[in-house]
Amino acid sequence: MTINTIAIDKELVPQVSEFLHRNMNGRFSVTQWQTILTTQWLDSVPNYGFALVNEHHQVVGAICALYSQQWLNGELRQMCNPHTWCVLPEFRKHSISVVLAVIKQAGYHFTMFTPNKSGLEIFSYLRFIPLKTGLRWLPNLPLPVFSNRTHQVDGDKEIHDILSPHDWQIFTDHRSLDGVYSMVLRTEEGPLLILMKRQKFKRTWSAQLMYVSDYALFARCWRSIRFQLLSRFGFKFTRVEMRFMPDNFSYWGIAAEGHQRFYLSQDLRPEDIQYVYSEMVAMRL
């Protein structure tokens, strides 16, 4: 049987969505999978990922891809986030073909945030760089800090006026995504943008950080931030990946290990890799 690797274009999206609904995750309807596939932040993208098709043009495997431009480490970077890798068991020997089709696209830096167990070895073999997995669940305490250090900012005009152009772009690009919460703070040292999703921890809703515009400032203002996360959103804990935090951050929290995540780049640093413009915000994971 002949198996071909082809780019997922708009015409193929319905068939791939049906395939993923049946074989990857039936909790998402076909329509929801179509939305996930076509959620993009650029006016034009090269594809929505790659698919394996047989001689009858039936989809037997796929990997999706999200594309974005991000200002990282002082430059505008072209980013590709492959995700949702699913191949029928009888065609698994062709699985690597769709991954290679994605990462052989020139000019991109790549992230892989949700590999399955078998994918861990494969992405390591493909020289993806593993990100540190240590994290801490920090309690959000109901102790208001009476200080002029931080003020929460509401209203588009004021938010626009204090955020940098690229943080304003991140804020507006993610504000309408289902399940993404935002908080903008004015501090004595500058503005701070925080994007998060809610996650269950110890049977309570807690904050999982997706993006923080300045982690060093976040650490210095943590006493104020934790009260606002509790009082405004009702989040009892905050999930913080310690790879972002300064070495002198000493607040108590419950230590844990997170999922293994990867990136592929010649010059980006681990601290440059956050979760905006990815399946982490585009999907309810």
PLY file of the C-alpha trace (Angstrom):
ply
format ascii 1.0
element vertex 285
property float x
property float y
property float z
element edge 284
property int vertex1
property int vertex2
end_header
0.00 0.00 0.00
1.32 3.42 -0.98
1.44 6.05 1.79
2.15 9.67 0.96
2.96 12.63 3.19
1.12 15.78 2.15
0.57 19.24 3.62
-2.76 19.87 5.32
-4.48 22.65 3.39
-7.96 24.09 3.83
-9.49 21.41 1.61
-8.00 18.62 3.75
-8.92 20.17 7.13
-12.42 18.56 7.33
-11.04 15.08 6.67
-8.18 15.48 9.14
-10.64 16.82 11.74
-12.84 13.76 11.30
-9.77 11.52 11.63
-8.65 13.22 14.86
-12.16 13.10 16.32
-12.34 9.36 15.71
-8.78 8.38 16.58
-7.20 11.05 18.80
-9.75 12.64 21.11
-13.50 12.24 20.75
-14.13 14.86 23.44
-13.53 17.42 20.73
-16.19 17.45 18.03
-15.25 17.52 14.36
-16.11 21.23 14.32
-13.90 21.86 17.34
-11.03 20.02 15.68
-11.48 22.22 12.61
-11.21 25.28 14.84
-8.09 23.90 16.52
-6.47 23.14 13.16
-7.19 26.54 11.67
-6.45 28.71 14.73
-3.55 30.82 13.51
-2.14 34.24 14.32
-0.73 35.07 10.89
-2.60 36.24 7.81
-0.97 33.48 5.78
0.50 30.14 6.88
2.26 27.50 4.76
-0.01 24.69 6.00
-1.91 23.41 9.04
0.47 20.50 9.50
1.05 17.32 7.52
-0.98 14.16 6.92
-0.37 10.59 5.84
-2.78 9.49 3.12
-3.19 6.17 1.33
-3.82 5.55 -2.37
-7.54 6.16 -1.79
-6.67 9.59 -0.35
-7.87 8.51 3.08
-6.11 10.09 6.07
-4.29 7.49 8.17
-2.13 9.83 10.22
-1.49 13.51 10.91
0.43 16.07 12.89
-0.96 19.58 13.30
1.06 22.80 13.33
0.55 26.34 14.61
2.59 29.23 13.19
3.42 32.60 14.69
5.88 35.45 14.79
7.29 36.17 18.23
9.72 38.75 19.54
12.26 36.58 21.37
15.75 37.39 22.62
15.77 40.72 20.81
14.61 39.50 17.39
11.40 38.69 15.54
11.33 34.91 15.15
9.30 32.62 12.93
7.86 29.93 15.20
6.20 26.60 14.46
4.46 24.55 17.13
3.74 20.99 15.93
1.16 19.20 18.06
-1.47 16.43 18.06
0.53 13.64 16.43
-1.72 10.67 15.64
-1.10 7.72 13.31
-3.15 4.54 12.99
-1.32 1.50 14.44
-0.89 -0.30 11.13
0.87 2.75 9.65
3.15 3.60 12.60
6.29 2.83 10.58
5.45 5.97 8.58
4.94 8.14 11.70
8.27 9.93 11.53
7.51 11.12 7.99
5.03 13.79 9.09
7.34 15.03 11.86
10.24 15.36 9.43
8.00 17.18 6.96
7.29 19.79 9.63
10.80 20.34 10.98
12.48 20.38 7.57
10.66 23.62 6.78
13.37 26.25 6.59
13.46 29.41 8.66
11.49 28.24 11.70
12.18 27.57 15.36
10.10 24.68 16.72
8.40 23.81 20.00
6.89 20.51 21.10
4.92 20.83 24.32
2.75 17.70 24.49
4.70 14.66 23.28
3.34 11.25 24.17
5.53 8.61 25.81
6.93 7.27 22.54
7.48 10.81 21.30
9.94 11.58 24.11
12.60 9.32 22.62
11.86 10.41 19.05
12.15 14.13 19.71
15.32 13.59 21.71
16.74 11.63 18.75
15.80 14.52 16.45
17.94 16.79 18.68
15.10 18.72 20.24
16.31 20.38 23.44
14.51 19.23 26.63
13.25 21.92 28.97
13.70 21.52 32.72
10.60 19.99 34.30
10.87 21.13 37.93
7.94 23.19 39.16
6.44 24.50 42.36
2.81 24.96 43.37
2.81 28.26 45.24
-0.12 28.96 47.59
-2.04 32.15 46.86
-2.49 33.55 50.35
-5.45 35.75 51.45
-3.11 38.35 52.91
-3.41 41.73 51.20
-0.17 43.63 50.80
-0.69 47.28 51.61
1.79 48.75 49.20
1.91 51.06 46.23
4.09 48.49 44.49
1.45 47.00 42.19
-1.85 48.16 40.74
-4.08 46.09 38.51
-4.86 47.78 35.20
-8.19 47.42 33.40
-9.36 49.04 30.19
-7.83 48.72 26.77
-6.50 52.25 26.53
-4.52 52.11 29.75
-3.28 48.58 29.02
-2.20 49.67 25.53
-0.41 52.70 26.96
1.70 50.78 29.48
2.54 47.53 27.64
5.33 47.23 25.10
4.14 46.80 21.49
4.91 43.07 21.44
3.23 42.46 24.82
0.18 44.38 23.64
0.12 42.11 20.58
0.30 39.03 22.80
-2.49 40.41 25.00
-4.83 41.10 22.08
-3.99 37.85 20.25
-4.97 35.74 23.27
-7.78 37.67 24.92
-10.55 35.85 23.04
-9.19 32.32 23.51
-11.45 30.11 25.57
-10.05 29.43 29.03
-7.18 31.96 28.90
-7.14 34.52 31.74
-5.10 37.71 31.71
-3.89 40.16 34.32
-2.00 43.38 33.67
-0.19 45.11 36.52
1.45 48.50 36.82
4.43 48.31 39.17
7.09 50.72 40.35
9.54 48.98 38.03
7.33 48.74 34.95
4.32 46.86 33.56
3.72 43.14 33.96
1.53 40.97 31.72
0.42 37.56 33.01
-1.53 35.01 30.95
-2.78 31.81 32.56
-5.18 28.91 32.36
-6.92 27.24 35.24
-5.89 23.78 36.35
-7.08 21.51 39.15
-4.62 20.98 41.99
-5.63 19.37 45.27
-9.26 19.56 44.15
-9.15 23.33 43.79
-8.84 25.60 40.76
-5.35 26.99 40.41
-3.43 29.11 37.92
-1.15 27.53 35.31
1.08 30.25 33.89
1.20 30.46 30.12
3.14 33.70 29.76
4.80 36.23 32.06
6.37 39.27 30.43
9.09 39.60 33.09
9.69 36.70 35.48
12.26 38.60 37.56
9.68 41.33 38.18
7.02 38.67 38.80
9.24 37.17 41.52
9.84 40.53 43.18
6.13 41.33 43.21
4.94 37.84 44.14
3.44 38.79 47.52
1.07 41.22 45.81
0.40 38.99 42.82
-0.62 35.94 44.85
-3.28 37.91 46.72
-4.72 39.27 43.47
-4.79 35.81 41.86
-6.81 34.57 44.82
-9.11 37.56 45.28
-9.87 38.24 41.62
-9.85 34.76 40.08
-10.28 32.45 43.06
-7.09 30.53 42.23
-5.80 28.78 45.35
-2.34 27.90 43.98
-0.11 29.04 41.13
1.86 26.52 39.07
5.30 28.01 38.44
8.02 26.36 36.36
11.23 26.94 38.25
13.31 27.24 35.07
11.94 30.78 34.79
12.51 31.89 38.39
15.60 33.61 39.77
17.85 31.49 41.98
17.07 33.61 45.05
13.31 33.02 44.85
12.65 31.52 48.29
8.87 31.37 48.71
7.57 28.04 49.92
5.63 25.82 47.56
4.90 22.16 46.85
7.63 20.80 44.59
6.65 18.59 41.64
7.79 17.48 38.20
5.94 18.63 35.09
5.61 17.11 31.63
8.68 16.94 29.42
8.60 19.67 26.78
11.05 20.41 23.98
12.20 23.03 21.52
14.46 23.03 18.46
16.51 26.13 17.71
20.10 27.10 17.02
20.10 30.23 19.16
16.99 30.54 21.35
17.47 29.97 25.08
15.25 27.83 27.34
13.98 30.95 29.11
12.74 32.30 25.76
10.28 29.43 25.40
6.84 30.15 26.86
3.41 28.82 25.89
1.73 31.62 23.94
0.84 30.91 20.30
0.71 27.16 20.92
-1.70 24.31 21.52
-1.31 25.03 25.24
-3.54 28.09 24.78
-5.43 27.07 21.64
-6.76 23.82 23.14
-8.42 22.97 26.44
-5.70 20.61 27.65
0 1
1 2
2 3
3 4
4 5
5 6
6 7
7 8
8 9
9 10
10 11
11 12
12 13
13 14
14 15
15 16
16 17
17 18
18 19
19 20
20 21
21 22
22 23
23 24
24 25
25 26
26 27
27 28
28 29
29 30
30 31
31 32
32 33
33 34
34 35
35 36
36 37
37 38
38 39
39 40
40 41
41 42
42 43
43 44
44 45
45 46
46 47
47 48
48 49
49 50
50 51
51 52
52 53
53 54
54 55
55 56
56 57
57 58
58 59
59 60
60 61
61 62
62 63
63 64
64 65
65 66
66 67
67 68
68 69
69 70
70 71
71 72
72 73
73 74
74 75
75 76
76 77
77 78
78 79
79 80
80 81
81 82
82 83
83 84
84 85
85 86
86 87
87 88
88 89
89 90
90 91
91 92
92 93
93 94
94 95
95 96
96 97
97 98
98 99
99 100
100 101
101 102
102 103
103 104
104 105
105 106
106 107
107 108
108 109
109 110
110 111
111 112
112 113
113 114
114 115
115 116
116 117
117 118
118 119
119 120
120 121
121 122
122 123
123 124
124 125
125 126
126 127
127 128
128 129
129 130
130 131
131 132
132 133
133 134
134 135
135 136
136 137
137 138
138 139
139 140
140 141
141 142
142 143
143 144
144 145
145 146
146 147
147 148
148 149
149 150
150 151
151 152
152 153
153 154
154 155
155 156
156 157
157 158
158 159
159 160
160 161
161 162
162 163
163 164
164 165
165 166
166 167
167 168
168 169
169 170
170 171
171 172
172 173
173 174
174 175
175 176
176 177
177 178
178 179
179 180
180 181
181 182
182 183
183 184
184 185
185 186
186 187
187 188
188 189
189 190
190 191
191 192
192 193
193 194
194 195
195 196
196 197
197 198
198 199
199 200
200 201
201 202
202 203
203 204
204 205
205 206
206 207
207 208
208 209
209 210
210 211
211 212
212 213
213 214
214 215
215 216
216 217
217 218
218 219
219 220
220 221
221 222
222 223
223 224
224 225
225 226
226 227
227 228
228 229
229 230
230 231
231 232
232 233
233 234
234 235
235 236
236 237
237 238
238 239
239 240
240 241
241 242
242 243
243 244
244 245
245 246
246 247
247 248
248 249
249 250
250 251
251 252
252 253
253 254
254 255
255 256
256 257
257 258
258 259
259 260
260 261
261 262
262 263
263 264
264 265
265 266
266 267
267 268
268 269
269 270
270 271
271 272
272 273
273 274
274 275
275 276
276 277
277 278
278 279
279 280
280 281
281 282
282 283
283 284
